[in-house]
Amino acid sequence: MRAAGRVVAEMHQAIRAAAAPGVTTLQLDRVARDVLSSRSATSNFLGYHGYPAVICASVNDEVVHGIPNERPLQIGDIVSIDCGAIVNGWHGDAAFTMGIGTIEADAQRLIDTADRALAAAVAAMNSGGHLGDVGAAVESVVQMAGYGSPRDYCGHGIGRAMHEDPDVENRGRRGKGPRLEPGVVLAIEPMLIAGGRDDVMVLDDDWTVVTVDGSLAAHTEHTVVVTDRGPEILTRL
């Protein structure tokens, strides 16, 4: 899983370098495909329940599962990129949100808060802890910042399949839920809605999830393993 995670991290690195005003999300999908090919890895997104791309690219009010298209990114946009890789049957999965050119301060605060929520959740993945600790860590950061978070979308276990038990919700109670033991691997993925509400809807493409109030959204994710020495992020270089 470290090998798969490294490929995902390299995909993120290449996409961050390529994302700029005038570039389309479909072009970013091709960048990700090139990384997969160079590493002899395969995509766990492409073909998943019919999904047509190797990345999800969600722009501005799109929360998750945006399908890459020919619309050029513009200065001031924020885009969330989610992608994964399979190496020797093992999966990695991670996401990030970035601004295109100069973005508004409120948009940058949303992105920064999503990153903080993910960091807090990772720090809570300690051996002997509980799954509820992870969700509570995300929830605390999101609520203190005044943001919302969709209730029907969450993280997940990951290993020989991209989505495994348990669900990793972005809310919870400390000390509750299954115990975290060494070897447990979770894909933690905070999703934040700037408008402070939890309401989302799916567009007619049956994939793209958007905020009902039209406010910006941010999505971050890492694949993380519990060890005796603390949590280890597998999808970071």
Buried (B, 14 or more C-beta within 10 A) or exposed (E): BEBBBBBBBBBBEBBEEBBEEEBBBBBBBBBBBEBBEEBEBBBBBBEEEEBEBBBBBBBBBBBBBBBBBEEBBEEBBBBBBBBBBBBEEBBBBBBBBBBBEEBEEEBEBBBEBBBBBBBBBBEBBBBEBBBBBBBBBBBBBBEEBEBBBBEEBBBBBBBEBBBBEBBBBBBBEBEEBEEBEEEBBBBBBBBBBBBBBBEBEEEEEEBBBBBBBEBBBBBBBBBBBBBEEEBBBBBBE
